[in-house]
Amino acid sequence: MAAPASLRRPYNIQIEAVMDKSGADEMVSRLKTLGYNAQELTTMLNGQTWYRVRVGPYGSSGEAAAAQEKLRQQYKQAYTTSH
């Protein structure tokens, strides 16, 4: 039997963790442009500030995995260039 929705932990996709706030801000902006619920979270690691970029939440690991695959394809099409 599954836990009630109020007790389930949501699933998030961590996109990146960087020390550059402007880079994290840009990534959040790009993800929002693609229609994703992107957030930037600040954390301290070894006395240094890191910025985590996450997308979510999703109700299950399956939903998160499907969203991650879709995001890879969309991001690649939108933000990579060919030379």
VOSEMI-572735 format. One record per atom (N, C-alpha, C): residue in one letter; atom name; x, y, z. Coordinates in pm, 1 decimal, always signed. Example, Ala and Ser with C-alpha at 12.3 -4.5 7.8 and 13.67 -1.06 7.14 Angstrom:
// residues 2
+--------+------+----------+----------+----------+
: tormar : miti :     east :    north :       up :
+--------+------+----------+----------+----------+
:      A :    N :  +1319.0 :   -569.0 :   +780.0 :
:      A :   CA :  +1230.0 :   -450.0 :   +780.0 :
:      A :    C :  +1320.0 :   -330.0 :   +780.0 :
:      S :    N :  +1285.0 :   -225.0 :   +708.0 :
:      S :   CA :  +1367.0 :   -106.0 :   +714.0 :
:      S :    C :  +1290.0 :     +3.0 :   +787.0 :
+--------+------+----------+----------+----------+
//
This chain:
// residues 83
+--------+------+----------+----------+----------+
: tormar : miti :     east :    north :       up :
+--------+------+----------+----------+----------+
:      M :    N :    +84.4 :   -118.2 :     +0.0 :
:      M :   CA :     +0.0 :     +0.0 :     +0.0 :
:      M :    C :    +89.0 :   +124.6 :     +0.0 :
:      A :    N :    +60.8 :   +217.5 :    -87.8 :
:      A :   CA :   +139.6 :   +340.0 :   -100.3 :
:      A :    C :   +107.9 :   +435.6 :    +14.2 :
:      A :    N :   +207.4 :   +514.9 :    +50.9 :
:      A :   CA :   +188.8 :   +615.7 :   +154.5 :
:      A :    C :    +96.3 :   +724.2 :   +102.7 :
:      P :    N :    +17.9 :   +786.5 :   +192.6 :
:      P :   CA :    -67.1 :   +898.1 :   +149.7 :
:      P :    C :    +17.6 :  +1007.0 :    +84.7 :
:      A :    N :    -42.5 :  +1079.7 :     -8.7 :
:      A :   CA :    +30.0 :  +1183.6 :    -82.8 :
:      A :    C :    +96.4 :  +1283.3 :    +10.3 :
:      S :    N :    +34.5 :  +1313.0 :   +123.5 :
:      S :   CA :    +91.0 :  +1411.4 :   +215.9 :
:      S :    C :   +219.5 :  +1361.8 :   +281.9 :
:      L :    N :   +243.9 :  +1230.3 :   +281.4 :
:      L :   CA :   +362.5 :  +1174.3 :   +344.8 :
:      L :    C :   +472.4 :  +1137.8 :   +245.1 :
:      R :    N :   +442.1 :  +1141.5 :   +118.0 :
:      R :   CA :   +540.9 :  +1106.4 :    +16.5 :
:      R :    C :   +639.1 :  +1220.3 :     -4.0 :
:      R :    N :   +763.1 :  +1184.5 :    -28.2 :
:      R :   CA :   +864.7 :  +1285.1 :    -60.7 :
:      R :    C :   +859.2 :  +1313.6 :   -209.8 :
:      P :    N :   +860.3 :  +1439.4 :   -245.7 :
:      P :   CA :   +862.4 :  +1470.3 :   -388.5 :
:      P :    C :  +1000.7 :  +1441.3 :   -446.5 :
:      Y :    N :  +1004.2 :  +1416.8 :   -575.1 :
:      Y :   CA :  +1129.5 :  +1391.1 :   -645.9 :
:      Y :    C :  +1167.5 :  +1516.0 :   -724.6 :
:      N :    N :  +1293.8 :  +1551.9 :   -718.2 :
:      N :   CA :  +1346.5 :  +1664.6 :   -793.1 :
:      N :    C :  +1463.9 :  +1617.1 :   -876.6 :
:      I :    N :  +1488.7 :  +1686.7 :   -986.1 :
:      I :   CA :  +1603.9 :  +1658.6 :  -1071.0 :
:      I :    C :  +1706.7 :  +1766.3 :  -1043.5 :
:      Q :    N :  +1824.4 :  +1727.8 :   -996.3 :
:      Q :   CA :  +1929.9 :  +1826.5 :   -978.5 :
:      Q :    C :  +2003.3 :  +1840.7 :  -1111.0 :
:      I :    N :  +2001.5 :  +1962.2 :  -1163.2 :
:      I :   CA :  +2061.1 :  +1988.7 :  -1293.6 :
:      I :    C :  +2210.1 :  +2012.9 :  -1280.7 :
:      E :    N :  +2247.7 :  +2097.6 :  -1185.2 :
:      E :   CA :  +2388.9 :  +2126.1 :  -1163.5 :
:      E :    C :  +2408.3 :  +2188.1 :  -1026.7 :
:      A :    N :  +2531.6 :  +2187.4 :   -981.5 :
:      A :   CA :  +2573.0 :  +2257.0 :   -859.7 :
:      A :    C :  +2699.8 :  +2332.4 :   -895.3 :
:      V :    N :  +2694.2 :  +2464.2 :   -880.3 :
:      V :   CA :  +2807.2 :  +2548.8 :   -920.2 :
:      V :    C :  +2835.7 :  +2652.3 :   -812.6 :
:      M :    N :  +2954.4 :  +2708.5 :   -817.5 :
:      M :   CA :  +2990.9 :  +2814.5 :   -723.7 :
:      M :    C :  +2963.0 :  +2952.8 :   -782.8 :
:      D :    N :  +2925.0 :  +2958.4 :   -908.3 :
:      D :   CA :  +2899.7 :  +3082.9 :   -979.4 :
:      D :    C :  +2750.3 :  +3113.7 :   -979.8 :
:      K :    N :  +2708.0 :  +3212.1 :   -900.9 :
:      K :   CA :  +2565.7 :  +3245.2 :   -891.4 :
:      K :    C :  +2508.9 :  +3289.0 :  -1025.5 :
:      S :    N :  +2583.4 :  +3367.2 :  -1102.4 :
:      S :   CA :  +2531.0 :  +3413.5 :  -1231.1 :
:      S :    C :  +2507.2 :  +3295.4 :  -1325.9 :
:      G :    N :  +2593.5 :  +3194.1 :  -1320.9 :
:      G :   CA :  +2574.1 :  +3074.8 :  -1402.4 :
:      G :    C :  +2449.3 :  +2998.0 :  -1360.4 :
:      A :    N :  +2427.5 :  +2988.9 :  -1229.5 :
:      A :   CA :  +2308.5 :  +2920.9 :  -1178.8 :
:      A :    C :  +2183.1 :  +2999.1 :  -1218.2 :
:      D :    N :  +2188.8 :  +3132.4 :  -1206.3 :
:      D :   CA :  +2075.5 :  +3216.4 :  -1245.4 :
:      D :    C :  +2040.7 :  +3196.2 :  -1392.9 :
:      E :    N :  +2143.9 :  +3190.3 :  -1477.9 :
:      E :   CA :  +2121.9 :  +3170.6 :  -1620.7 :
:      E :    C :  +2057.8 :  +3035.3 :  -1648.5 :
:      M :    N :  +2104.0 :  +2931.6 :  -1578.8 :
:      M :   CA :  +2047.2 :  +2798.0 :  -1598.2 :
:      M :    C :  +1899.5 :  +2796.0 :  -1556.2 :
:      V :    N :  +1866.8 :  +2858.0 :  -1443.7 :
:      V :   CA :  +1727.3 :  +2864.0 :  -1399.3 :
:      V :    C :  +1642.5 :  +2935.3 :  -1504.6 :
:      S :    N :  +1692.4 :  +3045.1 :  -1556.8 :
:      S :   CA :  +1619.7 :  +3120.2 :  -1659.0 :
:      S :    C :  +1595.6 :  +3035.2 :  -1783.4 :
:      R :    N :  +1697.6 :  +2964.9 :  -1828.6 :
:      R :   CA :  +1682.8 :  +2878.6 :  -1946.7 :
:      R :    C :  +1578.5 :  +2770.0 :  -1922.6 :
:      L :    N :  +1584.3 :  +2707.6 :  -1805.8 :
:      L :   CA :  +1490.1 :  +2600.2 :  -1774.3 :
:      L :    C :  +1347.0 :  +2652.3 :  -1767.3 :
:      K :    N :  +1329.1 :  +2770.3 :  -1709.3 :
:      K :   CA :  +1195.2 :  +2829.6 :  -1702.7 :
:      K :    C :  +1144.4 :  +2863.3 :  -1842.5 :
:      T :    N :  +1234.0 :  +2908.9 :  -1929.7 :
:      T :   CA :  +1196.1 :  +2937.7 :  -2067.8 :
:      T :    C :  +1143.0 :  +2812.2 :  -2136.9 :
:      L :    N :  +1198.7 :  +2697.2 :  -2100.3 :
:      L :   CA :  +1153.8 :  +2569.4 :  -2156.9 :
:      L :    C :  +1027.3 :  +2516.0 :  -2088.8 :
:      G :    N :   +978.8 :  +2587.8 :  -1986.2 :
:      G :   CA :   +853.9 :  +2548.4 :  -1919.7 :
:      G :    C :   +870.0 :  +2465.6 :  -1794.3 :
:      Y :    N :   +990.1 :  +2457.2 :  -1740.2 :
:      Y :   CA :  +1013.7 :  +2376.4 :  -1620.6 :
:      Y :    C :  +1007.9 :  +2460.6 :  -1494.0 :
:      N :    N :   +965.8 :  +2398.8 :  -1385.3 :
:      N :   CA :   +964.3 :  +2462.4 :  -1254.4 :
:      N :    C :  +1104.8 :  +2449.4 :  -1195.5 :
:      A :    N :  +1188.6 :  +2546.9 :  -1226.7 :
:      A :   CA :  +1328.6 :  +2543.5 :  -1184.1 :
:      A :    C :  +1348.2 :  +2630.4 :  -1061.6 :
:      Q :    N :  +1432.7 :  +2584.0 :   -970.5 :
:      Q :   CA :  +1465.4 :  +2659.1 :   -850.3 :
:      Q :    C :  +1615.2 :  +2657.8 :   -829.1 :
:      E :    N :  +1659.9 :  +2761.5 :   -762.6 :
:      E :   CA :  +1800.5 :  +2770.4 :   -723.3 :
:      E :    C :  +1805.5 :  +2762.1 :   -571.4 :
:      L :    N :  +1884.0 :  +2670.3 :   -519.5 :
:      L :   CA :  +1900.0 :  +2655.0 :   -375.8 :
:      L :    C :  +2045.0 :  +2680.1 :   -340.0 :
:      T :    N :  +2067.3 :  +2747.4 :   -229.0 :
:      T :   CA :  +2202.8 :  +2776.4 :   -183.3 :
:      T :    C :  +2239.5 :  +2678.9 :    -72.4 :
:      T :    N :  +2361.5 :  +2628.5 :    -77.1 :
:      T :   CA :  +2409.7 :  +2538.2 :    +26.4 :
:      T :    C :  +2557.2 :  +2568.0 :    +53.3 :
:      M :    N :  +2602.0 :  +2532.6 :   +171.0 :
:      M :   CA :  +2742.4 :  +2549.7 :   +206.9 :
:      M :    C :  +2810.1 :  +2413.4 :   +205.5 :
:      L :    N :  +2921.3 :  +2404.5 :   +135.3 :
:      L :   CA :  +3002.6 :  +2283.0 :   +132.0 :
:      L :    C :  +3146.5 :  +2322.6 :   +159.6 :
:      N :    N :  +3202.5 :  +2266.0 :   +264.3 :
:      N :   CA :  +3341.2 :  +2295.5 :   +301.7 :
:      N :    C :  +3368.2 :  +2445.9 :   +312.4 :
:      G :    N :  +3271.9 :  +2517.4 :   +369.6 :
:      G :   CA :  +3288.4 :  +2660.3 :   +391.0 :
:      G :    C :  +3269.4 :  +2746.9 :   +267.5 :
:      Q :    N :  +3226.0 :  +2688.8 :   +156.6 :
:      Q :   CA :  +3205.0 :  +2763.2 :    +33.2 :
:      Q :    C :  +3058.0 :  +2756.5 :     -7.6 :
:      T :    N :  +3007.9 :  +2863.7 :    -65.2 :
:      T :   CA :  +2869.6 :  +2868.9 :   -110.8 :
:      T :    C :  +2857.7 :  +2805.2 :   -248.2 :
:      W :    N :  +2763.2 :  +2714.1 :   -259.0 :
:      W :   CA :  +2731.1 :  +2648.6 :   -385.6 :
:      W :    C :  +2585.7 :  +2677.5 :   -418.9 :
:      Y :    N :  +2555.4 :  +2683.1 :   -547.9 :
:      Y :   CA :  +2419.7 :  +2708.0 :   -595.9 :
:      Y :    C :  +2373.0 :  +2584.6 :   -671.7 :
:      R :    N :  +2267.8 :  +2522.9 :   -620.0 :
:      R :   CA :  +2211.7 :  +2403.4 :   -682.8 :
:      R :    C :  +2091.9 :  +2443.1 :   -767.0 :
:      V :    N :  +2086.7 :  +2392.7 :   -887.3 :
:      V :   CA :  +1973.3 :  +2416.5 :   -975.7 :
:      V :    C :  +1894.4 :  +2286.7 :   -985.0 :
:      R :    N :  +1767.4 :  +2295.7 :   -949.9 :
:      R :   CA :  +1681.0 :  +2177.9 :   -950.9 :
:      R :    C :  +1553.3 :  +2205.6 :  -1027.3 :
:      V :    N :  +1493.1 :  +2098.6 :  -1076.9 :
:      V :   CA :  +1364.7 :  +2103.5 :  -1145.3 :
:      V :    C :  +1272.3 :  +2005.9 :  -1073.4 :
:      G :    N :  +1149.6 :  +2047.8 :  -1053.2 :
:      G :   CA :  +1052.3 :  +1960.8 :   -987.6 :
:      G :    C :   +956.1 :  +2043.3 :   -904.9 :
:      P :    N :   +884.6 :  +1981.1 :   -819.8 :
:      P :   CA :   +889.2 :  +1839.6 :   -781.0 :
:      P :    C :   +802.0 :  +1751.4 :   -869.5 :
:      Y :    N :   +833.8 :  +1623.1 :   -866.0 :
:      Y :   CA :   +757.9 :  +1520.4 :   -934.9 :
:      Y :    C :   +707.9 :  +1421.1 :   -831.4 :
:      G :    N :   +594.8 :  +1358.0 :   -859.7 :
:      G :   CA :   +529.9 :  +1270.0 :   -763.8 :
:      G :    C :   +592.8 :  +1132.5 :   -747.6 :
:      S :    N :   +674.8 :  +1091.5 :   -844.1 :
:      S :   CA :   +737.0 :   +958.6 :   -836.0 :
:      S :    C :   +872.1 :   +962.3 :   -906.3 :
:      S :    N :   +951.7 :   +861.5 :   -879.3 :
:      S :   CA :  +1080.8 :   +852.9 :   -946.8 :
:      S :    C :  +1062.1 :   +831.9 :  -1096.7 :
:      G :    N :   +956.4 :   +761.9 :  -1135.3 :
:      G :   CA :   +927.6 :   +740.6 :  -1277.2 :
:      G :    C :   +895.6 :   +870.8 :  -1348.9 :
:      E :    N :   +814.2 :   +955.9 :  -1284.7 :
:      E :   CA :   +782.0 :  +1086.5 :  -1343.3 :
:      E :    C :   +908.6 :  +1170.8 :  -1356.9 :
:      A :    N :   +992.9 :  +1168.3 :  -1255.0 :
:      A :   CA :  +1117.2 :  +1245.6 :  -1258.4 :
:      A :    C :  +1209.2 :  +1195.1 :  -1368.6 :
:      A :    N :  +1219.7 :  +1064.1 :  -1383.6 :
:      A :   CA :  +1306.0 :  +1007.3 :  -1488.0 :
:      A :    C :  +1255.0 :  +1044.3 :  -1627.5 :
:      A :    N :  +1123.2 :  +1039.4 :  -1647.8 :
:      A :   CA :  +1065.8 :  +1076.5 :  -1777.3 :
:      A :    C :  +1089.5 :  +1224.4 :  -1806.1 :
:      A :    N :  +1071.9 :  +1308.6 :  -1704.2 :
:      A :   CA :  +1095.4 :  +1452.2 :  -1720.8 :
:      A :    C :  +1242.2 :  +1479.3 :  -1751.2 :
:      Q :    N :  +1331.8 :  +1406.1 :  -1686.2 :
:      Q :   CA :  +1474.5 :  +1425.0 :  -1709.3 :
:      Q :    C :  +1511.0 :  +1392.8 :  -1853.9 :
:      E :    N :  +1457.1 :  +1285.4 :  -1907.3 :
:      E :   CA :  +1487.3 :  +1248.6 :  -2045.7 :
:      E :    C :  +1431.6 :  +1352.8 :  -2142.4 :
:      K :    N :  +1308.6 :  +1397.2 :  -2117.9 :
:      K :   CA :  +1248.1 :  +1499.8 :  -2203.1 :
:      K :    C :  +1329.4 :  +1629.3 :  -2195.6 :
:      L :    N :  +1372.5 :  +1665.8 :  -2075.8 :
:      L :   CA :  +1451.2 :  +1786.8 :  -2057.0 :
:      L :    C :  +1582.8 :  +1779.6 :  -2134.0 :
:      R :    N :  +1649.2 :  +1666.1 :  -2128.9 :
:      R :   CA :  +1775.4 :  +1649.8 :  -2203.1 :
:      R :    C :  +1756.7 :  +1681.8 :  -2350.9 :
:      Q :    N :  +1650.2 :  +1625.6 :  -2408.9 :
:      Q :   CA :  +1625.0 :  +1646.6 :  -2550.9 :
:      Q :    C :  +1591.3 :  +1792.3 :  -2580.7 :
:      Q :    N :  +1503.8 :  +1852.1 :  -2499.6 :
:      Q :   CA :  +1465.0 :  +1991.3 :  -2521.6 :
:      Q :    C :  +1583.4 :  +2085.0 :  -2505.4 :
:      Y :    N :  +1660.7 :  +2063.9 :  -2401.4 :
:      Y :   CA :  +1773.4 :  +2153.0 :  -2373.6 :
:      Y :    C :  +1877.0 :  +2142.9 :  -2484.6 :
:      K :    N :  +1902.3 :  +2019.9 :  -2527.5 :
:      K :   CA :  +2000.0 :  +1998.9 :  -2634.1 :
:      K :    C :  +1955.6 :  +2071.0 :  -2761.6 :
:      Q :    N :  +1828.8 :  +2060.2 :  -2795.4 :
:      Q :   CA :  +1777.5 :  +2124.8 :  -2916.3 :
:      Q :    C :  +1779.7 :  +2276.6 :  -2903.9 :
:      A :    N :  +1752.1 :  +2328.6 :  -2785.5 :
:      A :   CA :  +1738.9 :  +2472.9 :  -2767.0 :
:      A :    C :  +1872.6 :  +2543.1 :  -2744.7 :
:      Y :    N :  +1969.0 :  +2475.1 :  -2679.6 :
:      Y :   CA :  +2087.4 :  +2547.4 :  -2634.1 :
:      Y :    C :  +2221.7 :  +2491.9 :  -2680.2 :
:      T :    N :  +2220.6 :  +2401.4 :  -2773.9 :
:      T :   CA :  +2348.9 :  +2358.1 :  -2828.0 :
:      T :    C :  +2355.4 :  +2400.6 :  -2974.6 :
:      T :    N :  +2473.1 :  +2424.8 :  -3019.4 :
:      T :   CA :  +2492.1 :  +2467.3 :  -3157.6 :
:      T :    C :  +2581.9 :  +2368.8 :  -3228.7 :
:      S :    N :  +2566.3 :  +2361.0 :  -3356.7 :
:      S :   CA :  +2655.4 :  +2274.0 :  -3434.4 :
:      S :    C :  +2760.3 :  +2361.1 :  -3500.4 :
:      H :    N :  +2877.3 :  +2305.9 :  -3517.7 :
:      H :   CA :  +2988.8 :  +2379.3 :  -3578.8 :
:      H :    C :  +3023.9 :  +2319.6 :  -3711.9 :
+--------+------+----------+----------+----------+
//
